[in-house]
């Protein structure tokens, strides 16, 4: 078995964990480590491990081989070779001979990116034998968070963790070295109970670690890698003017560069991204000047080679590696955008430049960026440029005061201060005020008059008014009107990402989940391709919310991680920050990752903004899921209902109806259904809510035909998980009541769905199924209890106290609704 990974990927740590696991099962494990400085010493690795060499200074092949075979003579024996690439040829020859003679299994670790070979130094062999390979791929964002928190025994602030993840490319070894070095040097330190980046995360002590990636590169290849690092994330056509194909292929083979789709082209970027930092901090000025002059000399002289490679197949790296590289690229793009827009504003502090600069700053919300933004607002020349630019600048300042500073009164005062002097363009500030008031409070009664679009208005003003109309119409559940406004907006301009997001939500509200998911997924793919962090967050939250509605939450954690890895969500656009964290917490809790869910809930509690008027923009989502997980569905329903009533008072009807119906789903009583129906009667065209309420009305009345009809509506609208759950329930109840016709109709539908979607898994109970989701530790305890282990045996096996095991057992039985250990076994197939 080959364990393959790059420097710092955790190969040796994995091997050591495997050794401990095998030794715990009474295996004999012999570990031999390759040492680069001993490559020229025959049998050096084996003798250093205490095998052979007793009778003379160096021993001989026969004696050493016999000694190794004697140690490995048992049936439960295994040979571990750590850092196989550094093993001397004689030690490898003896171990390989022993393996062939005795059949003892061999597990070795080797570096990724080196050409396949039969011996450490590349000597030819006459036979080739296959082996199993374990690739030590980069960690996922959430896995790295857990590993670093365990290593540091302290939580890490979200945006800081995102930067660590982006810099290291998901490489846990690099990440550990980075946090240890920056804590030691004072760049990473505690603030409010979390570790926060106090300065740029770089330390000169990391140079030795990163030099390991560059070993064995000749001068030409190292120059090429540094040239790519200097140019940043450049297009392939640009890189091809600077680096020949052979060298580029060698760098890709050594896993030092990767290719990322970006629109219709490809970007070439250095991995791990920290190597770029390494080159930037290298104290060799003459070398940097030489390479920079070389770049200037070569650029522009060769025709673009983009067309050559567009048809070339690019391999798809693992999702965690894509995420890590993508996060690095996002941070690099944000950094470049901040530099460019800052330069533009410093040279000409006019409103249009200020808007671009502040929008760039708003993608990474820190005290430092807030301070810079406030300086830009104070020092921009408001008399320069036309009324439209001045109105947009005043609108941005009002929104900044509202969302970044959470000062609604100051935001409205700012808008009123500049409205009169802007003439007809002051209507842009009317739109800004309505958006702010609805996002943070109650929708004003006079919103229709203040958002009215008349023919005499400039087109730019119409666009801003229509955008806020779209927001209000979605929030008030007027979905047909929202789609009409979006169509009108399309005739005037290319809709912005927030407008496209609202259009998707209008389809969601009308019950067309398939169309909504297609719109959100397309937007997410497009934003990812063009490295637009705002679009990634917006459309990512749209996909998440839709999948929660449809019951397709299996595997949602991966999407949540990808979006949150881009950095802690910012307050722009309003409400999206809360939606991302809420769905992220809900997803983590449903997957049994309670600590992660609770951490995201803690992040939510740090927000001072009010719940938003759109689905998902409510603290109650995450808190309710935690209550359900702990076996308190009625309390969860009460919490959701109370939050929904508050939203209804603010005229946030879409979000309120979502809360009411989810509360009914958790605790379907006649009283809740009656009240929900009275609320629903006040809103037109809400098929998604009507069909759900119809189902629970039929559920309480044991009206199997009504339930079957509602299930068909779920299916036709794209709510597959919800439909499957409904058909399952109808089938079971009809069979118990002896209604064979309805039971057959429901069973046939289930059979049809299994044939169509047999390869997919759905969360068939959405939020209500949380009570049967076990944590990872509870799953371990449940498995051992199911095979007859006592509490004392479980405690000894898992290194826990008896009291802790008893607590786990109590929670397991409560969640599975069982009364004995024997019943746990019957439930394991469904739950684990």
N, C-alpha and C positions, 0 to 999 in steps of 0.2 A: 504494500500500500504506500502510495506517495502522497505526502502532505505538501502542497505546493502553494507558495505565496511570496510576496515581495518582502523587502526589508520592513520589519516592524509590523507585519501582518498577524503575528501571534502564532506562528508555526510551532515554536518551542513551547509556548504556554499550552497550546492544544495538546502537544505530545506529552507534556508533564501531567496534564489533567487525565489523559488516557492512561498513562502509567499508574496513577493513583487508583483509577477505577479498576484496572486489571489486578493490581496488587490486593485490592480490597476483596477480589474474587479468587484470591490464592493463586494467581499466576506468578511465574518467575519472569521478571522483566530485566533484561540486560541492556543498558544504555551506553552507547558509544558516541562520542561527540567529535566531529571534525574540527580541527584547529588549523587555520590557514598557514601559520608559521611552521607547522609540522608536516606539511605536504611532502617535503623532500626527505623526510625521515621514514624509512620503511617500517611498517607496523607501529608507528608512533601513536596513533589513536587507540589501538587495542592495548598497547602496553600502558598508556596513560590511564586507561580504564581498569588496570590491574589484571589484564588477561595475558598470560604468557610472560616470557622474559625473566623467569625466576632464576634459571640456571646460568645464564650469562648476561652480559650487559645488554644486548639487544634481542636475545632469543633468536629463534628461527621460525620459518613458516610452519613446519610440521608440529613443533612444540606448541606454538600459539594456536594453531587450528585445533589441536587435540584439547587444549585448555578450554577453548570456546565451546567445543562440542560437549565437554564434560559438564559445563555450567548449564547448557541448554538441553540436557538429556531427558528431562521430564516431558510429559505429554502437554502440560499447560505452561509452555515456555514461549517467549516472544523476544525478538531482537529489535531494539530501537536504534536508529542511526540519525542523530541530530546534526544538521548542517552537513548533509552528504556532499555538497559541492566542495567543501574544504577537507574532505577525507583523503588520506594518502592512498595511493593505488594498492599497496600491499594489504592494508587493513581491509579495503573493499574486496580485494580478491579472496582473502581468507573468509570473510563473512558470507560472500556469495557462494563460495565452495561449501561452507557449512550449511547454508540454506538448501542447496541442491542435495546434499548428502542426507540431511535429517528431515527436511520438509518443514523446518521451523519457520513460522511467519516472520516477515521482516517489515517494519514500518519505518519509513525514512522521511525526513523533511528536506526539501530542496527549494532553491530560489526560482521564482517565476521569471520568465523572460529570457532565460538562457536556452540555447538550442538543445534539442533532445539529444542525449548521448547515452552510451552504455556504461561508461565509467566516469569518475569525477573529472579526470583530465581530458576526456574525449577519445581515449583509445578505442580502436575498432574491436567489435566482438562478433563472433560467427553466428551467435544465436540471439534472437530477440524474444523476450517474454513479456506478456502483457501484465499490467498491474492496475489495481484500483487507484483512482486519483481523487483526493479531496482538495478542492480549491479554496484557499483562505481568502475569500473575497472581502472587499471593504465592508465595514459594519453599516447597518442602517442607522439613521439619525437617532432613533429611540434607543437602539442597542448601545450606541456610543454614549448616550446620556447615562444609561444605567451603569456602564462600565466605569465611566469617569466619576460618577457620584460614589460608587463603591470604592474606587481608588482614593478619592480625596476625602471621603466621609463628609461631604458637604454638597448642597445643590449648586448648580451653575445657572446664572441668569440667561434667559432664552437667547437674546441676540448675541451674547458672548459665546454661547454654545454653538450657535449657527456659524460664527466666524471660525471657531476651532474646527468644526466639521468641514467647512469650506476650505480652510488652509491645508488640512491634513488629508483631504480626499477620502475620509472614512477609515484611514489607517490608524488603528488603535495604538500601535507602538509609537508612532509619531505624535499622536494626541497626548499620550501619557508624558512623553518627553517634553512636549510643548508646555503643558500645564505645570509640570514640575519646575521647568526652567523659568517660566514667567512668574510663578509664585515666588521663587527664590530671588528673582531680580526686581520684584515689586510691580510688575506690569499687570498682574492678576491678583486681586485682593477682595476681602469681604466687604459687602455693603448690604445692610438690611437683611442679614441672614443668608445671603447668596454670594457666590464668587462672581465678580464683575471685572471686565477688562478696564483697567485704569489708564492704560497707554496702549500703543501698538503692540500686538502680541508677537514679539520677536526677541530672541536672545542669542548672543554670539556663541553661547555654549552649545547651540544646536548645530553648529557648523560640522562638527565631527560626525554627528548622526547622519546628516544629509550627504556628506562626502561619500558615505557607503553606497549611495545610489549611483555614484559616478565612477566607481572603481571599474577598471577594465575598459573604459571608454578611451579610444585614441583621441588625439588632439582635435582632429577634424570633426569627429562626432560630438565631442564636448562643446566645441565652438558652435556647431549647428543647434544643439539644445539650448545654449545660452542665447543665441540669436532669436529663437522662437520665444524664449522667456522675455527678452527685451521688447519684442513687438507686441507682447500681450496675447490675447486671444484673437489671432489674425485669421483671415480667410485662407483657405487652402491655396487659392491662386496667388496670394501674396507670399505665403510660405514657400511655394514652389519656385519663386524668383530668387529665394535666398538659400534654399537647401535642395540638394539633388534627391531623386527618388530613392536611390540605394540607401542613403543615410537616413532618410525619413522612415523607410521601412525597417531599418535596424532599430531606430528609436522606438517605433511602435512595437516591435518584437520584444524589446527590453522593457516594455510597459512604462516608458518615460514620456510618451505623448499619446493623446487620444483624439478622436475626431467626433465632433458634435454637429448634428444637423442644425442649421440656422437659416430658416426660410428655404430658399432655393439653393443655398450654398452650404459649405461645411466650414466650421472653425477648427483650427488646430490649437490645442492647448497642452501645456506641460503638466504632467502628473508625477507625484502629488503636487498640488499647487504651491506648497511651501518651498519647493525648489525655486520658484520664481522669486520668493523672498530671499532665498539664499543667494541667488545671483545679484539681486538688487543691493544686498548688503556686503557683497564681496569687496574687500578693500584693495582692488587692483584697478586703479584708474586707467592706466595705459591700455590694459586689455579691453576695458569697456569702451574706450575711445576708438580703439582699432575695430572692434566689432560694430560699433555704431557707424563708423565711416564705411565699413563693408556693406552694411544695410543700405545706406544712402547710395552707394555705388551701384548696387544690384537692382534696387527697386526701379521699376519703370522701363527696364531694358528688354524684358522678355514678355512676350504675349501671354495672355491669361491661359492657364491650363485647366480652368474650371470644367470646360466641356469634356475634357478627357476623363475626369473622375466622376462625373454625375452618374454614369452607368456602372461605376465600380461598386460591388457590394461591400458595405461596411458592416463589420460584425457588431452585434449588439452586446455590450458589456452588461454585467448583472445590474439589477435595479439599484442596489445600494451604491455601486460605483457611478452609475449615471447620475443619481441624486447628488453624490459628493462633488462630481465634476460640475454638474449644473449649478450647484450652490456657489462653487468657486467662480464660475463664469458670471453669475448674477452679481456677486460682490465686486468683481472686477469691472463689470459694466456700470454698476452704481458709482463706483469710485471714479471711473473715467467721466461719467456724466456730471458728477459733482465738480470735478476739476474744470471741465469745459464750461459749464454754466456759471461757475464762480468767476472764471476769467472774463466771460462776456459781461457779467454784471459789474465787476470791478472796473472794467474799461468804459462801460456806459451804464450807469445805475438808473435805467429807465424802467417803467412798469413791465414791459414785455420780457426783458431780460430777468427782472426780479421774479416774475411768475415761473419761468423755466427753472431758475435756481432753487426757489422754494419747493417746487414740485419734486425736484431731484432730492432735496434734503428730506422731504416728508416720507421717503421710502425707508429711511432708517431713523426712527424717532429716538433720540437720546437727549440728555440735558445739553450736550454740546451743540447738536443740530438745532435745538430750540433757541439757544442763545444766538447762533448765527442768523436764524430766521428772523428773530426780533430785531437784530441789527439791520438786516435787509429791509424790513418794513419801515424802520426809522430813517434810514439814509437814502432810500429811493426817491428820486425826483418825481413827485406826483404831478408836476405841471408839464412834464415832457409827454410827447406822443398824443394820440387822439383820445376822444371820450370813451371809445370802446375799450382800449387798453387800460385806461384809468379805472373804468368800471370793473373790469375783470380783476384788477389788482386789489381794489377795495373789497370785492366779493371774496377773493382768496383770503384777505386778512380777516374778514368777519368769520369765515369758516375755520380759519386757524385758531382764532380766539375761542370759538365754540367747541371744536373737536380736540385740539391739542392742549389748550389751556383750560377747557371745561368751564368757560365763563360765558354763559348764555347772555347775561345782561350786557357785558362789554361787547359781545359780538353784535347785538342788535343796535347798540349805541354807535358802533363803528359804521354800520350800514347806513343808519339815519344821518350821520355826520356828512357823508359824501354824496347822498342820493340827489339832493336838489341841484347841485352844481353840474350834474352829468346830463341833465335834460332827459331825452327819451331813453338814453342808455342807463338811466337810473332804474329802469324796469329790471335790469339784470340783478340789482340789489334786492328788488322785490322777490325775485326767484330765490335768491340766496337766503333771505329771511324765512320764507316758507319752508325751505329744505331744513334749515337749522331748527326752527321751532318744532317741526314735525319729528325730526330725528331725536330731539332731546326732551320734548314735552308733548303738548297737545296740538293737533292740527287746528290752525286758526279758522274761525267761522267764515271769514271773508276771503278764503283762499281762492275761490273761483274768480272773483273780481280782480284780485292781485296777479293772477296768472293768466288772465285773458289775453289771447293773441289776436291782434287786429291787423288788417292788411297794410296799414300805413307804417308799421314797425319795420326797422331795418332787419334784414335776414338774420344777422348775428344775434339780435335780441330775441327774435322768434325762437331760435334754436335753444337758447338758455331757458326760456319760458316753457317750451315743450318738454325739455329734459326733466324739469321739476314736476310738470304735469304728470309725466309718466311715473315718476316716483310716488306721487300722491295717489294716483289711480290704482297702482299696484297695492299700496298700503291699505287703501280703503276697499280692496277686493272688487274693483270695477274692471275686470280683466278684458272685456270686449272693448271698452273705451281705451284702455291702456294700449291694446294692439292697434287701434285706430290711430292713436297719437304717434306710436312708433313708426307706422307706415308714413305718416305725414313728415316725421323727422327725417326719414330716409330720402324723401324728395329734396330736402334742403342740404343735407350733409351726410358724411359717413358716420353713423352713430358711434359714440364713444363706448369704451368698455363698460362703464356703469349702465349706460342705456341698453346695451346688449344683454347685460345681466338681468335687468328689469324685464326685458322682453321675454327672456327664458322663464322668469318667475310668473309672468302672466299665463304662459302655457301650463305651468305647474298648477296654478290656481284653477284653471279651467278643467284640469284633470287629464291633460295630454302629457303624461309623464315621458313618453317616448320622444316627443318633439323637444321637451324641455331638456332631457338628458343629451340629446344630439346637439342642441345649441350650446350647452355648457361644455360638453366634451370638445366640440370643435374650437370653442374659444380658448379652452385650456391648452389644447395642442398648439394652437396658433401662438399664444402667449409664451409657451415654453420654447417654441421654435425661434421666436424673435427676442427671447430673454427679457420679457416685460414683466417685472415683478408684480406690478399692480394687477395685471391681467391674470397672472398665476393665482394670486390670492382671491380675486373676485370669482373667476370661473371655477377655481378649485372648491370654493365654498358652495357654489351652485351645484356642482356634481355631488358633493357630500350631502347637502340637504335633500336633493332629489333621491339619492340612494337610501337615505333614512326613510323617506316617504314610501318608496317602493318595496322596502324590506330587503334590499340588496346591500346589506352592511357587512357581509362576509368579505374579509380582506380589505375593508375600508381603512384600516390602520395604515396600510402602505401609502395610500393617497394622502392621508392626514400628515404622515411623516414627511412626505415629499414637499407638501406645501409649507408646513411649519419649519422645515429645514431651511427655507429661504430667509428666515429671520423672524423675530417676534412680530406678529401683525401690528400695523400702525393704525392710528385712528382714521386714516383716509382710505377709501370713502367711509362715511359714518356707518356704524353698525357692523361692518364686515369683520372688524377685529373681534367683537364679541361672538359673531357667528362661527368663526374659525375655531376659537378656543372652546366654545360650547359643544360643537360637533366633535371636536378632537377629544374632549373629556368623555362624551357619551360613547364614542367608538372605543376608547381605551378601556372603559369600565365594562362594556359588553364583551370585550375580549379577555376579561379577567385581569387586566393590567391595572389594578386598583391604585397603586402608588402613582402611576403616571396620570391616571384620571384625577386623583386628588390634587396632584401638583397643578394640573391645568385649571381645576376649580379654584385653587389658591390664586393663580394668575388672573382669573376672572374677577375675583374679589378685590384685586388691586385696582381694577378699573373703576373710575368714578362716574362714567357716563351712564345714562339711563338705558333701559332695554330699548331696542329699536323696533320700528313698525313692520318689519318683514320677518318671515319665518327663520328660525334659528337664532335670531338676535335677542335671545332671552336667557338670563341666568338660570331660569327654572328648568331648562332642558337638562343641563348637566346634573343639577342637584336632584332632580326627580329620578334620573337614571341610577344615581348612587343609592337613593332610598329604595328603589325597586330591587337593586342588587342585594340590599340588606334585608329583603323580605318585607318591605313596607309599601306595597303598591297603593293602598288607600291614602296614606300620607303623601305619597308622590302625586296622586291624582288631585288631592286638595291643594298642594303647592302649585301645580300647573293651572288649576281652575282660578285660584286667587290672582296669579300673574296675568291670566287671560282677561279677568275682569278689569284689572288696571289698564291693560292695553285697549280694551274696548272703550273705556272712558276717554282715552286719548285719540280715539277714532282710528286706531291701528287694527283694523278689522281682520286683515289677512292673518297676522300673527296671533290675534286673539282667537279666531276660529280654530287655528292649528292647536292652540293650547286646550280649548274646550274639548275638541274631538280626541286628543291624545289622553285627556283625563277620563273621558268615557271609555276609551280602549282599556285603560288600566283598571277602572272600577265602574263597570257598566250597570248602573242602577237606573230605575225608572225616573227618579227625580233628576239625575244628571242628564239623561236623554231628553226629558221634557224641557229642561232649561236650555240645553244646547239647541233644540229644535226652535225655540222661541228666538234665540239669537240668529240662527241661520235664516229664519223667515224674513229677516230684515235686509238680507243681502241677496242679490240676483246672480244667476249664472255661476254658481259654485258647485259644479258637479262632483268635484273631488270630496267635498265635505258631505254633500247630500248622500252619496252612495255609501260612505262610511257610516253615517248615522242610520241609514236604512238597514244596514247589516246588523247593527247592534239592537235596533228596534225589533227586528225579526229574531235575533238571538234570544232576547228576553222572553219573547212570545213563543219561542220554540216553533217559529214559522220556517220550516225547512225550505219551502219554495221561495220565500222572500230572501232567505240567506243565500240560496243558490243564485238568484237573480243578481243580488249585490255582488257576489263573487265573480259573476260574468262581467260586471261593470269594472271591477278591479282589474280583471285580466285584459279587457279591451283597452283600458287606459294605460297599461304598462306597469301596473303594480303587481309584479309577479309573485314576490314573496308574500304579500298580503293575500293574493288570490289563492295561493297554495295552502296557506293556513286556513282560509275560509272553506275550501273544498275538503280539506282533511277533517275539519270539525263537522261539516254537514254529513260527510260519509259516515263518521263514527256515530253521530246522534241518530241518523236515519237507520243505521243497522240495528242499534239498540231498540228503536221504536218499531222495528219490523217493516219500515217503509222501503221496500226493496227497489222501487222505481227511482226514488230520489237518491238512495245509496248508490245505485248503479250509475246514475248520471254524474254524481260527484266523483266516483271512482274512475269512470271513463275519462273525465277531465284530468284527473291526477295522472292517469296513465299517459294521456296525450302530452301533458306537460313534461313528464319524465322523459318521454321519447324526444321531445324538442329541446329540452334543457338539461338532459341527464348529466352533462359534463360540468354544470354549474351548481353552486351551492347558494341557497338563499336563507336569510334570517327570517324565518317564517312567522315570527311573533314580534318583530320590531322591538320597541322599548319594553313591552310587557314580558318578554322572555328573560329579562335580566336576572330574575330570581334563580334561574337554573344555570347561570354562568359561574363556573368555579374558577378561583384564582389558580395560578400555576402550582402553588404550594398545596392548596386544597385538592387539586387533581392527584398530586403525589400521595397525599394521605389517603384519599379515596381508593386509589389503586391498591395500596397495601392493605387497607381494611377489607377490601373486596376479596382478597386471596387468603383472608383469615388471620392476618397479623394482629396481635394485641396492641393496645395503646403503648405499652412499655416497649414492645419490639419496634413499633413505628418510631417512637421517640429516639431509641438507640440508633436505628438506621438513618434517620434524617438529622440526627444531632439536635434534638429539640427537647424541651422539658415536657413532662407528662401533662402539665396544665395546658401548655400550648397545643398539644395534640388533642386534648379533650375539647378545647375551644374550637379547633378546626372541625372535629367530628360533629359538634353541635351545629355549626354553621352549614356543614355539608348536608346533614339530615334535614335541616330547616329548608334549605334551598331545593333539595330534591323531593321534599314532602314525603319522607320515608320515616319508619320507626325502628328499623333494625339494620345491622350491618349486612344481613343477607339481602335486604332490599336494595342496598347500594349497588351491589353487583348487577342487578337487573337493570339499573338505570345508567350504568357506565357507558354502554354503547351509544346511547342518545346524547349524553352530556360530554363525554371525553373524546 
